[in-house]
Amino acid sequence: MTDIERIKIERIKKEIREAQSPYFEEDDFQYYLDKNNGDVNATIYEMLIIKSEDSTISVSGLSTQDTSAYFKRLASRFKPFNSGVLKE
């Protein structure tokens, strides 16, 4: 892993709040960065969408708060927009 990739992965971890809410394995960061051709914003968006799956846990009548809406709001900051000129 290069220094640039390491810096990109650290940014991804911060933006997806991985320290506060761990979800991914360490090698997942490199996998999704490679999958998105090194595009940090696209990687952040995809990982936040994955992280936004329903996270409610219920055990013996107790349940945890669902954080999916929170991660979807974070993902909206990195959503790619298709803008350009349409050709006839």
N, C-alpha and C positions, 0 to 999 in steps of 0.2 A: 504494500500500500504506500502510495506516495504521500508527501507532506500535504499536497493540495487536496488529495482525497480525504485525508485525515481531518483537515480543516472543514471540508464540506460535510463530512459525517458529524462532526461536533456541532455545526450549525443546524443540521437536520435534527439532531437529538434535542437541542434547545428549543427549536420551533415547535416540535411535536410534544413538548413537555414530558420527555421520556423519564427524567429524574423524578418528577412528581407522580407520574402514573406509568410505571414500566409495563411494556406490552411485548416488545420485540426482542429477539435474540440478537447477540452482537453481530453475527454474520448476515442478518437480514438487512442491515443498513447498506452494506456493500452490494448486496443482491439488488435491492430496489434502485440504488444509484446507478448501477450498471444497466438495469432494465430500462431506466429513463435516460439513457445515453449521457449520464453525467449532469443532467439538468436538475439542479438542487430544488428549484421551486416545484417542478413536476413530481419529484420524489417526495417532497414534503406533503404535497396535495394527496398523492396516492396513499402514503402511510397514514395520514390523518383520516382519510375515508375508511381505511381498514380499521383503524383504531376506534372509529365512531360506531362500530357495531354495538348493538344493545349490550350493555354491560351490567344490567341488573342481576343481582344474585339474591336468591331467597333461600333461607335456611331456618327451619323451625319457626316460621311466622315472622322472622326478621328479614329485612331486605336492604340492600345497599342502593344508593341513589344511581340512577341511570345517567351516565356522562356522555351519551352519544350526541346529544344536541350541542354540548360544549365543543366537542372535537369537530363536528360539522361546521360550527361557526368559525373555528380556527382554519379549517380547510378552505372556507369561502375566500379567505384572504389570498390564497395561492391558486385559485381556480384559473385555468388558462381560458382565455377568451379567443374565439375565432373571429378575428377582425381582418379585413383585407378587402380587396376589390374583386367583385364577381365578374367573371368573363362571360361574354355571350357566346 
